[in-house]
Amino acid sequence: MNTIIEAKDITKTVGLNKILKGVSLQIKQGDLLSIIGVSGSGKSTLMYILGLLDEPTTGEILVNDNPINFKDKKYLSYIRNKKVGFVFQFHYLISELTALENVLIPTLKNINNNKKESEEKCASLLDSLGLKGKEKRKPYELSGGEQQRVAIARALANDPEIIMADEPTGNLDSKNTRIVMDIFIELNLQGKAILMITHENDLAKETNRIIKMNDGIIESIS
Amino acid sequence: MNPLIFIGLKLLTERKRQALVSILGVALGVGAFIAMSAVMNGFQSYFVQQVVDVNAHITLKVEETEDPEKILRLAYGSDILSDVLGSKPKELKDKITGYKNFLTKYQQDDRIIGVAPHLTGQAIINYGTKEKSASMIGIDETLEKKASIMDQYLEHGNIEKLTTDRNSIIIGKVLAKDLGVREIGKKVTLVAPNGAVYTLKVSDFFNSGITTIDQVRVYLNLRTLQAILDKPNQVNELIFKVKNVDEADKIAADISKDTGYFAESWQKAYSNILDIFKLQDWITYMIVFAILIVSAFGIFNIMMMTVLEKKKDIAILKAIGYEDTDVTKIFVFQGLLVGLIGALVGCALGYLIQVWLSSLDFNLEGMIRTKGFVLDRDPIYYVYGFLFAVIFSFFASFYPSWRASSLFPVDIFRSGG
C-alpha cells in the first residue's frame, strides 16, 4: 500500500510546553486507525500537523513521499483541498448556506470544476449519507447527527485520499455515533484511509490500528 | 459564479439588517456630499457669476499711491526703519487721461469683448422724507452693453432711456425699496457732493440679486454725471469684459503695464470673498468627509463584528483549502459591495434631495437674493461621491478582512469554536 502521509520524528513546542516529543507515523491507503489518549497527550496536535493545518517545530511531514514545505501556504491549501477531508467534533457548517452549498464549498475552490456536475455529485453524497430531501435545509434546520453527516459529506466532496476526524462522535448520541462510525467503516471499505481521534475505546476497537498517545509520544500501537 | 463572490454574497445577504445599516450609512454620506456640493457650489458660482458680470471682469482705475516714506528710502536705501508722522493724503487726480485712446485700443484686443468708461461718485438720494446715500455710476449706454450685462438685470429693460432722457436715473432695487420708490416714472432728488440738487426721473430698477450692490448703486448717463460732478469729459474707470474670465488676472497685469493705471481683475477685487468661499469649501468638505468617515467606520465595525462572529467559518474555509488571500477577498468583496450599493443609493438620494431643494419656493434675502436655492447640478459630484464611497468602503473593509485571513484555524478548532 502507498503511504499517503508520513510524520518523521516530529516535535511541537508552544512556548515552554512540549506538546509532541518526537512522533513518527505512517498512514497508508486503506488504513483505518484511531488515536486515543488522555486530554493533553497531543492527539489533536498530531492530527492538525498531519492534516497540514499546523507546522511541526522539528521533524518532517511527507505527503505521497514528498516532503512538505510549510512555508508554501498555497501548496498546503491545495493538499488540504484535494487530499484531506476534515471532520471535527463540532460540525462547523456555515449557517448561511444550505446543506448542499456547505458540501459544495470545497469543490468550488477548483474553478475548473463544472458547478452543475459538482452539485449533482454533492447531492448524491448527501443522498448516500441518508440526507436525501434535506439538501436545501440550513444547518439549524437539521439534527446534530444530520449536521455531522453533512460535515462528513463536505469532507468527501473532493474525493480525498484520507479523512481526518477529531472526536467526530463527541457531540452525538449513541444512535448517531453508530451511524457515523458505520459511515467511516464503509468509506474505509471503499478504499479511503481514516484517521480518527476518539476518547471512546469501544469505537477505537473497531479500527485496524489503535495508536495510544501519552505525554506527547506514541506509547503503543496495537 | 466565482466561489469567493458566492460565499461573500451569501454571508452578506443572510445578514440583511447589518448590510442595510451599512448601505444606509454610505448612502447618507454620498447623498449629503452630492446635495451639499450642489448647494454650496451653486451659491458660490451664482455669486461669482453675478458679481463678475454685474461689475466688470477688469476695472482700470487711478490708484492711490501715497508713500510718505518714499523720499527717505531714496536717500538712505530701502533697509531703513522709518515712520513719517503728520503726512496728509494728497489730492488724488481721479481721472484716466486719454481714456478714448484706451477704448479704441482695447476694443481691438482679441482677448477682450468690450470696454466701457465709467465715472463714479457719491451722492445722497431723497424721495419724500426718505434719504439714502448712493454710489453713482455714469455710463455710456452703447459701450456699457458690450462690457457688462447690467442691462440684463434691469426690470423694465429701459437702459436706452439714459440716452433719450438725460435726466433719468436707474436705481438699485434694494435702494428703491428703502426709499419707497415702487414704480418707474417717479422723481427723486439727488444731492451732489458739492451741494447741488438735481431732480431725476426713475427710468428703471437694477436688480442683480447681490444685496450689497443693489442697495447703493444708481446709474446715470455719463454726460449727466460729468455735469453733476463738474468733471466734463472725464472718466475715472474703464471696465473690461474678457472672453476667458480665468485669464482676467493676466490681462489685467498687461493692461496695467500698458496704461500705467491700476487694472484690477475680478479675482483681486473679490479676493476676500473668494477666500471665504475657499474656507467655506473646506468646512463643507470636512463635514462631508466626516460623514463618509463615520459611514466607513460603520462598515468597519460591522465587518469586524462579522469576522469575529464568523471565526469558525473562516477556520473551516481554511481547513478545506481556501487560502488567506481567498478569505481576504471574501470580506473585501462584502465591503466593496456595501460601498457600491451604498454609493448608488446615495447618488439616487443626492438626486432626490436636489430635486426637492430646487422645488422649494421661498425668497432668500441675504448676501444674495434668489427665489429658492441656486443649485450647481454638475454630474461630477456624483462621480466624486461614488468614488469616495467605494474607496472608503474598500479601506474600511480591508483591515477586518486582513484580520480574518490571519486567523489561525487550529486556535479556533482547539477552543471548540
Interface residues (C-beta under 8 A of the other chain):
Chain A: S44 Y48 G51 L53 D54 K73 K74 S77 Y78 R80 N81 K82 F86 F88 Q89 F90 Y92 L93 I94 S95 E96 L97 E101 I105 P106 L108 K109 I111 K115 R154 N158 D166
Chain B: M1 N2 P3 F6 I7 K10 L11 T13 E14 R15 K312 D313 A315 I316 L317 K318 A319 I320 G321 Y322 E323 D324 D326 P409 V410 F413 R414 G416 G417
